[in-house]
Amino acid sequence: MKYQIFKTLVILLTFSVSVHAQQKEPVDYVDPFIGTSNSRWMLFPGVTRPNGMVKLSPDNQRGVWQGGYEYSIGSIHGFSHLHGWTMAGLLTMPANGDLTLSAGLPDDPFKGAGAGYHSRFRHEDEKASPGYYSVFLLDPKVKAELTSTERVGYQRYTFQKDSTNRVMVSLSIPAEYGYDLTDAVITKVSNSEIQGYAKSASANFNDYTLHFVMQFSKPFQKFHGWVNGKEIGNYNEVKGSKDVGAYLTFPTLQEEQVIIRTGISFVSIDQARNNLETESSGFDWDFDKLVKENRTNWNNILKTIEVSGGTETDHVKFYTNFYRCFTGKMIMSDNNGKYMDACENEQQLSGKRKAMIGGDAYWNTFWNLNLLWTLTAPDVVSEAVDTQLEMYEKTGWLSKGPAGIEYSGIMEGSHEMALITSAYLKGIVKMDADIAFKAMKKNVEVEPEGLCGGYPGNPKISDYAKFGYVPLEKGATSKTLDYAYDDWCVAQMAKFLKKEKDYKFFMKRSENWRNVFDPITKYVKPRKQDGTFDPDFDLFSVKHFVEGNSWQYSLYVPHNIPGLVKLVNKDDFLKRITTGFEKSESAKFAAHALDRTEGQSAEYYINHGNEVNMQAAYLFNYAGKPSLTQYYTRKLLNTFYDDSPYVGWNGDEDEGQMGAWFVTSSIGLF
């Protein structure tokens, strides 16, 4: 089936070969550098398999928000193996010359006193495509190349003649979310292998241990370790906390390549070794063979949607955004199904379940990414549901954001229930539907308590049930809107299972969103326990709202837009959203939901850069003006998104949702 998009772009959703021959494959249009000056830690120019555990990529920033790789910085301090939300670790870097045990910061010298082992580079010496990355490092004069399997990182360093060549291995590195290295060990196994682990604590909920086995295609000459900037005397093992690392020497008499392959696991060193042996089987040390397989693997996913017509830029933006839909989440289970649960107990995947998928909250992705997965990668949806059911069965709750297979407490609501419901209604998942419903019902009925250092469930759900809304004394007003949507999702699952009583109850409760709409202004307004609305209400304040304001959240009733339009009044609703888009166009719809400061007026309307407003352009359809939906979706596609490293998108790309919006909107879906 074909969809006419714009005047020149046609999308063909198919699993067969397009009848229109293309000079390039879909994978050739992906540019992993797009947006790398404006992207999160989880979106990077390096390599990974779809939702791979290994996310091996260059880093060059301090530990800052959106840290990791910044395109405008002309240096690299290493290549780290983890780029998951709230998760980082295990960096390697080729170096030579004067020894330094610190990577150095972007502004530090590159040679002489105070220099780190970071290196300058030029973008003309840098390449990236799905499954392959390379760069020439100017200071050590080393070409570094990266590729990976799901749980094994491969690196190839081409060293020049130099007696001081070495590979730095660090277990404490700058990352978007800082982490505390509480215990770490690196052990020399032989002259061509090291192994170790790093116990880390991140974001006040995520405790994890990264285990690794690192093998070298050429024996190293010496093993040295350091702790907190000081070299140690034991040349077979290094252990400590805070700052732990090692360096291995590779003196060369001529140009020579050293390949490094590293298996990782969150369970044990033995499991890391098993992942390494299993997934490197068939490749051995053949780096180029693995690169070729990665290209095929990624292309098979990307060509589930084939594009014809349009411009080169259209294709690049489309497939790069599609690619991003599969790079943010992270497999947390090993090749044989072992994983660590939220209470740090070793577990084995039950029955026919295939993988545990970690990552940020489904509040971020329920608009478009979940939908796109169901159309193009149902196996990913199945694995995501497996993860939720495993967590419920082993530790008692579903997880709204299972980073590290933990209970992050982020974001609002429990919109993993939207994904679960969709998976069953579409027939993607068929087993354990009664278990899934029981788990979902618990989330919307039981007041949660802390669990194993995490935060499950919907906090203040008992107040929501008692009052019909979350009073401002108890929590954010926006919780009511998210909880009402969760109720609707549970109702749909109840209907699917022919649980009529539950269906009617949760459908009725899903209308609780009405209880926070001021009947006079028809805007969402913080409401007190006594039923009165906040007299100090500010339409554009973020107080009482999560990552948004009242104006934006007053468009946020995903499950009953016709009811919302009727409540506001169709003409007033149309005028409201028209005004919002007109006032946001000069900012390319990237007006951020900030609070007023120092008495300054700050009117922020459409903020396509965050999830609360992702649906806004489509609301014109419900207000009788589909032509404006067409106009503004195209405006967003053409102006909010670009194909440069410096912008890419003007907002917070949470693990593929903004990319999925681009893809589905190009097709004409939401």
C-alpha positions in Angstrom: 0.0 0.0 0.0 1.2 3.5 -0.8 0.8 6.8 1.0 1.2 10.1 -0.8 3.2 12.4 1.3 3.8 16.1 0.4 4.0 16.5 -3.3 7.0 14.4 -4.0 7.4 11.8 -1.2 5.8 8.4 -1.4 6.3 5.8 1.4 5.8 2.2 0.8 5.2 0.0 3.9 6.2 -3.5 2.8 8.4 -6.4 3.7 9.2 -7.2 0.1 11.5 -5.5 -2.4 10.2 -2.2 -3.8 9.4 -2.3 -7.5 11.2 1.0 -7.8 14.9 0.3 -7.9 17.1 2.5 -5.7 20.7 3.3 -6.3 21.3 3.4 -2.5 20.1 1.0 0.2 18.2 2.5 3.1 21.3 2.0 5.4 23.3 4.3 3.1 21.1 7.3 3.9 21.7 7.1 7.7 23.9 9.8 9.1 24.7 9.1 12.7 26.3 12.6 13.1 23.0 14.4 12.7 22.0 16.1 15.9 25.1 15.1 17.8 25.5 18.7 19.1 22.0 18.5 20.5 21.5 14.9 21.6 21.4 12.8 24.8 24.0 10.4 26.0 21.9 7.5 24.5 22.1 8.9 21.0 25.6 8.8 19.6 27.7 8.5 16.4 29.2 5.1 17.4 28.1 1.6 16.9 25.4 -0.7 18.3 23.1 -3.4 17.2 19.3 -2.7 17.3 18.8 -2.0 21.1 22.2 -3.6 21.7 23.8 -3.9 25.1 27.1 -2.7 23.7 26.8 1.0 22.6 30.5 1.7 21.7 31.1 5.3 20.8 33.5 8.2 21.1 33.2 10.6 24.0 34.6 14.1 24.3 32.5 16.0 26.9 32.6 16.5 30.6 29.9 14.9 32.8 27.1 17.3 31.8 23.5 17.1 30.6 23.5 15.8 27.0 27.1 14.7 27.7 28.9 12.2 25.6 29.9 13.2 22.1 29.6 16.9 21.0 30.2 17.5 17.3 31.6 21.0 17.8 34.4 19.7 20.1 37.6 18.9 18.2 38.9 16.2 20.5 38.1 12.7 21.8 39.0 11.3 25.2 38.1 7.7 24.5 35.6 5.1 23.3 33.2 3.8 26.0 31.0 0.7 25.8 27.8 1.8 27.5 25.6 4.6 26.5 22.3 3.6 28.1 20.1 6.0 30.0 21.7 6.5 33.5 24.3 3.8 32.6 28.0 4.3 31.5 31.4 2.6 31.8 34.4 0.9 30.4 36.3 3.3 28.2 39.4 2.5 26.1 41.7 4.8 24.2 44.9 4.4 22.2 47.8 6.6 23.3 51.6 7.1 23.2 54.3 9.6 24.2 54.5 10.9 27.7 52.4 8.8 30.1 49.4 10.4 31.7 46.7 8.6 33.7 44.0 11.1 33.1 42.0 11.6 29.9 42.0 15.4 30.3 39.2 17.8 29.6 38.4 19.4 26.2 40.3 22.6 27.1 43.4 20.9 28.5 46.7 20.7 26.6 47.3 17.7 24.3 51.0 17.5 24.8 53.4 18.4 27.5 52.7 19.2 31.2 49.1 18.9 32.2 48.1 17.0 29.0 45.7 14.1 29.1 45.5 11.1 26.8 42.7 12.7 24.8 43.4 13.5 21.2 42.5 16.0 18.6 40.8 14.9 15.4 39.3 16.4 12.2 35.8 15.6 11.0 37.1 14.9 7.5 39.0 12.0 9.1 35.8 10.6 10.7 33.2 8.3 9.3 30.0 6.7 10.7 27.3 4.5 9.5 25.1 1.9 11.2 27.4 -0.7 12.7 30.7 1.1 11.8 32.7 4.1 13.0 36.2 5.3 12.4 38.4 8.3 13.2 42.0 9.2 12.8 43.4 10.5 16.2 45.9 13.2 15.4 48.0 13.1 18.6 48.9 9.4 18.9 48.6 9.1 15.0 46.2 6.1 15.4 43.3 5.2 13.3 40.5 3.8 15.5 37.6 1.7 14.1 34.6 0.4 15.9 31.9 -2.3 15.3 29.9 -4.6 17.5 27.6 -7.5 18.1 24.8 -7.2 20.6 27.0 -7.8 23.6 30.6 -7.6 22.2 32.4 -4.5 21.2 35.1 -4.8 18.5 37.8 -2.1 18.0 40.7 -2.0 15.5 43.6 0.4 16.2 46.1 1.0 13.5 49.3 2.0 15.3 52.3 3.7 13.7 55.9 2.8 14.6 56.3 3.9 18.2 57.9 2.2 21.2 55.4 3.9 23.6 52.1 2.7 22.1 49.6 1.7 24.7 45.8 1.2 25.3 44.2 3.0 28.2 41.3 1.2 30.0 39.3 3.3 32.4 36.3 2.3 34.5 35.3 5.8 35.7 34.4 8.2 32.9 32.4 11.4 32.4 28.8 10.7 31.5 25.4 12.5 31.2 24.3 11.1 34.5 27.2 10.9 36.9 27.8 7.6 38.7 29.8 6.5 41.7 32.3 3.8 41.1 32.1 1.9 44.4 34.2 -1.2 43.7 36.3 -2.2 40.6 38.8 -4.7 39.6 40.9 -5.3 36.5 42.9 -8.5 36.3 45.5 -9.7 33.8 44.5 -13.2 32.7 47.3 -13.6 30.1 49.4 -11.4 27.8 46.4 -11.1 25.5 43.5 -10.9 27.9 42.2 -8.9 30.8 38.9 -9.2 32.7 37.2 -7.3 35.5 34.1 -5.6 36.8 32.9 -2.2 37.9 30.2 -1.7 40.5 28.3 1.6 40.0 25.5 3.6 41.5 23.7 6.1 39.3 20.7 8.5 39.5 19.7 7.4 43.1 18.0 4.2 41.9 20.3 2.3 39.4 22.9 0.0 41.0 24.6 -2.2 38.4 27.8 -4.1 37.9 29.4 -4.1 34.5 31.5 -7.3 34.0 33.9 -7.6 31.0 36.4 -9.8 29.3 38.7 -8.0 26.9 40.9 -9.9 24.4 43.6 -8.6 22.1 44.7 -10.0 18.7 48.3 -9.3 19.6 49.9 -9.9 23.0 50.6 -6.7 25.0 54.1 -6.3 26.5 53.2 -5.0 30.0 50.1 -4.5 32.2 50.0 -1.5 34.5 47.2 -0.2 36.8 46.2 2.9 38.6 43.9 4.0 41.4 42.8 7.6 41.8 45.6 8.9 39.6 48.4 6.9 41.1 50.1 3.9 39.5 50.1 0.8 41.6 52.9 -1.7 42.1 51.0 -4.9 41.4 51.3 -5.6 37.6 48.7 -8.4 37.5 45.7 -6.8 39.1 44.3 -3.4 40.1 41.4 -2.8 42.5 39.8 0.1 44.1 37.0 2.7 43.8 36.3 6.2 42.4 39.0 6.1 39.7 40.3 2.7 38.5 42.1 1.9 35.3 44.9 0.1 33.5 47.1 0.5 30.5 48.6 -2.1 28.3 51.8 -1.5 26.2 52.1 -2.4 22.5 55.5 -1.2 21.2 55.7 -1.4 17.4 58.5 -1.4 14.9 56.3 -0.7 12.0 52.6 0.1 11.3 50.6 -2.6 13.0 46.9 -3.3 13.8 45.6 -4.4 17.1 42.0 -5.7 17.4 40.2 -5.6 20.7 37.1 -7.6 21.3 35.2 -7.1 24.6 32.3 -9.1 25.9 30.2 -7.5 28.6 27.5 -8.7 31.0 25.7 -7.3 34.0 25.6 -10.8 35.7 29.2 -12.1 36.0 32.6 -12.3 34.4 31.8 -15.9 33.3 28.7 -14.5 31.6 30.7 -11.8 29.9 33.0 -14.5 28.6 30.1 -16.6 27.4 28.7 -13.6 25.5 32.1 -13.0 24.0 32.7 -16.6 22.9 29.1 -17.1 21.6 28.8 -13.8 19.7 32.3 -13.7 18.2 31.9 -17.2 16.9 32.0 -17.1 13.1 33.9 -13.8 13.1 37.0 -14.7 15.2 39.2 -11.6 14.6 37.6 -10.7 11.2 36.6 -7.1 11.9 35.5 -6.4 8.3 33.2 -9.5 8.2 31.4 -8.2 11.2 31.0 -4.7 9.7 29.5 -6.3 6.6 27.0 -8.3 8.7 26.1 -5.2 10.7 25.3 -3.3 7.5 23.0 -6.2 6.3 21.4 -6.4 9.7 20.6 -2.7 9.9 19.5 -2.6 6.3 17.0 -5.4 6.8 15.3 -3.3 9.6 15.4 0.0 7.8 14.0 -1.4 4.5 10.8 -2.4 6.2 9.8 1.1 5.1 11.0 1.9 1.6 11.0 5.4 0.3 10.8 6.7 -3.3 10.7 10.2 -4.7 11.6 13.3 -2.7 15.1 14.7 -2.3 18.3 13.3 -1.0 17.7 15.3 2.2 14.3 13.8 2.6 15.8 10.3 2.5 18.6 11.2 4.9 16.3 12.7 7.4 13.8 9.9 7.1 16.2 7.0 7.5 18.4 8.7 10.1 15.3 9.3 12.3 14.2 5.7 11.7 17.6 4.4 12.7 17.4 6.4 16.0 14.2 4.5 16.9 16.4 1.4 17.5 19.5 2.8 19.2 18.2 4.2 22.6 16.9 1.1 24.4 19.3 -1.5 25.7 19.3 -5.3 26.0 20.0 -6.1 29.6 20.0 -9.9 29.5 22.8 -12.2 28.3 22.9 -14.5 25.3 21.6 -17.4 27.4 18.8 -15.4 29.1 20.4 -14.6 32.4 20.0 -11.2 33.9 20.0 -9.2 37.2 16.7 -8.2 38.5 15.8 -4.9 40.3 16.9 -6.4 43.7 20.3 -7.4 42.2 19.4 -11.1 42.2 20.5 -13.3 39.3 17.6 -14.5 37.3 16.9 -16.7 34.2 14.3 -15.6 31.6 11.2 -17.7 32.0 9.9 -20.0 29.3 10.1 -18.7 25.7 10.9 -15.1 26.6 13.8 -13.8 24.6 15.3 -10.7 26.2 15.1 -8.0 28.8 14.9 -4.5 27.4 16.0 -1.6 29.6 15.7 2.2 29.0 13.9 5.4 29.8 10.2 5.7 30.5 7.4 4.7 28.2 5.9 8.2 29.0 8.5 9.3 26.4 7.5 6.9 23.7 3.8 6.1 23.8 2.9 8.7 21.2 4.8 7.3 18.2 7.7 5.0 18.9 5.5 2.2 20.3 3.3 2.4 17.2 6.2 2.3 14.8 7.7 -0.7 16.6 4.4 -2.6 16.2 4.4 -1.9 12.5 8.0 -2.5 11.7 9.6 -4.6 14.5 7.0 -6.6 16.4 9.8 -8.7 17.9 11.0 -5.6 19.8 7.5 -5.1 21.2 7.4 -8.7 22.3 10.7 -8.4 24.1 9.5 -5.2 25.8 6.4 -6.9 27.0 8.5 -9.9 28.1 10.5 -7.5 30.2 7.4 -6.1 31.9 6.0 -9.6 32.7 9.3 -10.8 34.0 9.6 -7.9 36.3 6.1 -8.3 37.6 6.6 -12.1 38.2 10.1 -11.8 39.8 9.9 -8.5 41.7 6.2 -7.7 41.9 5.6 -4.6 39.7 5.7 -3.4 36.1 8.3 -0.7 35.4 7.6 2.6 33.8 11.3 3.1 33.0 13.3 -0.2 33.3 16.8 1.3 33.0 19.1 -1.4 34.4 15.9 -3.5 34.9 15.2 -1.2 37.9 12.2 0.9 39.0 13.3 4.4 38.1 10.1 6.2 39.1 10.5 8.3 35.9 8.3 9.6 34.3 4.6 10.2 35.1 2.0 7.5 34.8 2.8 4.0 33.8 2.5 4.1 30.1 4.2 0.8 29.6 0.6 -0.3 30.0 -0.2 1.4 26.7 2.5 -0.7 25.0 1.3 -3.9 26.7 -2.4 -3.3 25.7 -1.4 -2.5 22.1 0.7 -5.7 21.9 -2.2 -7.9 22.9 -4.8 -6.1 20.9 -2.7 -6.4 17.8 -1.9 -10.1 18.4 1.8 -9.5 18.7 1.8 -11.1 22.2 -0.7 -13.8 23.0 0.5 -15.6 26.1 0.0 -14.6 29.7 -2.7 -12.0 29.0 -4.4 -12.6 32.4 -1.1 -12.1 34.2 -0.5 -8.9 32.2 -4.0 -7.6 33.2 -3.4 -8.4 36.9 -0.1 -6.5 36.8 -1.7 -3.5 35.1 -4.6 -3.4 37.5 -2.1 -3.4 40.4 -0.5 -0.3 39.0 -3.7 1.7 39.0 -5.1 0.4 42.3 -2.2 -0.1 44.8 -0.3 2.8 46.4 3.4 1.9 45.8 6.2 1.8 48.3 10.0 1.8 47.6 11.4 -1.4 46.3 15.0 -2.4 46.2 16.1 1.2 46.0 13.6 2.0 43.3 10.2 3.5 42.9 7.5 1.4 41.2 3.9 2.1 40.4 1.8 5.3 40.3 2.5 7.4 43.4 -0.5 9.1 45.0 -2.8 6.7 43.1 -4.9 6.3 46.4 -5.4 10.1 46.4 -6.4 10.0 42.8 -8.9 7.3 43.5 -10.3 9.1 46.6 -10.6 12.6 45.1 -10.9 11.8 41.4 -7.8 13.9 40.9 -4.4 14.4 42.5 -4.7 17.5 44.8 -2.0 20.1 44.5 -1.1 19.4 48.2 -0.3 15.8 47.2 1.5 16.0 43.8 1.7 17.5 40.3 -1.6 18.3 38.7 -0.4 16.7 35.5 -0.5 13.3 37.3 -4.3 13.3 37.0 -4.0 13.5 33.2 -1.5 10.7 33.0 -3.4 8.5 35.5 -6.6 9.0 33.5 -4.9 7.7 30.4 -3.5 4.7 32.3 -7.1 3.9 33.4 -8.2 4.0 29.8 -5.4 1.6 28.8 -6.5 -0.8 31.6 -10.1 -0.5 30.4 -9.1 -1.6 26.9 -7.3 -4.6 28.2 -10.3 -5.5 30.3 -12.5 -5.3 27.3 -10.1 -7.5 25.3 -10.4 -10.1 28.1 -14.2 -9.7 28.3 -14.0 -8.4 31.9 -17.0 -6.1 31.6 -17.1 -4.9 35.2 -13.5 -3.8 35.1 -14.0 -2.3 31.7 -16.9 -0.1 32.8 -15.2 0.9 36.0 -11.9 2.1 34.4 -13.6 3.7 31.5 -15.6 5.8 33.9 -12.5 6.6 35.9 -10.6 7.5 32.8 -12.8 10.6 32.6 -11.1 12.0 35.8 -9.2 14.4 33.5 -12.3 16.6 33.6 -11.9 17.1 37.3 -8.8 19.3 36.8 -10.3 21.5 34.1 -11.5 24.8 35.4 -15.1 25.1 34.1 -14.7 28.8 33.6 -11.4 29.1 31.8 -11.5 25.6 30.3 -7.8 25.1 31.1 -6.2 22.5 33.4 -5.7 24.1 36.8 -4.2 22.9 40.1 -7.0 21.9 42.4 -6.9 21.7 46.2 -8.2 18.9 48.5 -11.2 21.1 49.4 -12.2 21.1 45.7 -11.3 24.7 45.0 -8.9 25.7 42.2 -5.6 27.5 42.9 -6.2 31.2 43.0 -2.6 32.0 42.1 -2.9 30.1 38.8 -0.4 31.0 36.0 -1.2 29.5 32.6 2.5 29.4 31.6 4.0 28.3 34.9 5.6 24.8 35.2 4.6 24.7 38.9 2.4 21.7 39.5 3.2 20.3 36.0 5.9 17.9 34.8 7.9 19.2 31.9 5.2 21.4 30.7 2.7 24.1 31.7 -1.1 24.4 31.9 -1.5 25.7 28.3 0.3 22.6 27.0 -1.3 20.1 29.3 -4.7 21.5 28.4 -4.3 19.7 25.1 -3.2 16.5 26.8 -6.1 14.0 26.8 -4.8 11.3 24.5 -7.8 8.9 25.0 -10.7 11.3 24.6 -9.8 14.2 22.2 -13.4 14.6 21.0 -14.5 14.9 24.7 -11.8 17.6 25.2 -12.9 19.5 22.1 -16.5 19.4 23.3 -15.6 20.6 26.8 -13.6 23.6 25.6 -16.0 24.3 22.7 -15.0 23.5 19.2 -14.5 27.1 18.0 -12.6 28.1 21.1 -10.5 25.0 20.9 -9.6 25.7 17.2 -8.8 29.3 18.1 -6.6 28.2 21.0 -4.4 25.8 19.1 -4.2 28.1 16.0 -2.9 30.9 18.3 -0.5 28.6 19.9 1.0 27.4 16.6 1.1 31.0 15.2 3.0 32.3 18.2 5.4 29.3 18.2 6.3 29.3 14.5 9.1 31.9 14.9 10.8 29.6 17.4 10.4 26.7 15.0 8.0 25.1 17.5 10.8 24.6 20.0 9.5 26.9 22.7 10.6 25.3 25.9 8.3 25.0 28.9 10.1 27.2 31.3 8.8 29.1 34.3 8.7 32.9 34.5 11.7 34.3 36.2 12.3 37.7 37.8 8.9 39.0 36.7 9.6 38.5 33.0 6.7 37.3 30.8 7.5 33.9 29.3 4.7 32.6 27.1 5.6 29.1 25.9 3.0 27.5 23.7 3.9 24.6 21.3 7.0 22.8 22.4 7.5 19.9 20.0 10.8 19.3 21.8 9.0 17.5 24.6 6.4 14.8 24.7 3.5 16.8 26.2 3.0 18.5 22.8 3.8 15.8 20.4 0.1 15.4 19.3 -0.6 19.1 19.0 -0.5 19.4 15.2 -3.0 16.6 14.8 -5.6 18.2 17.0 -6.8 20.4 14.1 -8.3 17.2 12.6 -10.6 17.1 15.6 -11.5 20.8 15.4 -12.6 20.6 11.8 -9.5 22.0 10.1 -7.5 19.0 8.7 -5.8 21.4 6.3 -4.0 23.0 9.3 -2.9 19.5 10.5 -1.4 19.1 7.0 0.2 22.6 7.1 1.8 22.3 10.6 2.9 18.7 10.4 4.8 19.7 7.2 6.2 22.8 8.9 7.5 20.6 11.7 9.0 18.1 9.4 10.7 20.8 7.4 11.8 23.3 10.0 11.9 21.6 13.4 14.0 18.7 12.0 17.1 19.2 9.8 20.0 17.1 8.6 22.8 18.9 10.4 25.0 17.7 13.3 24.3 21.0 15.0 20.5 20.8 15.2 19.0 17.6 13.9 16.0 18.3 16.2 15.3 21.2 18.6 14.5 19.3 21.7 15.0 16.3 24.0 15.1 13.1 21.9 14.1 10.5 24.4 15.3 7.2 22.9 13.6 7.5 19.5 10.3 9.2 20.1 11.1 12.3 18.2 12.6 10.2 15.4 9.5 8.1 15.4 7.3 11.2 15.1 9.2 12.2 12.0 8.8 8.7 10.4 5.1 8.2 11.2 4.2 11.7 10.3 6.0 11.4 6.9 3.8 8.3 6.3 0.7 10.2 7.4 0.1 8.4 10.7 0.1 9.4 14.3 
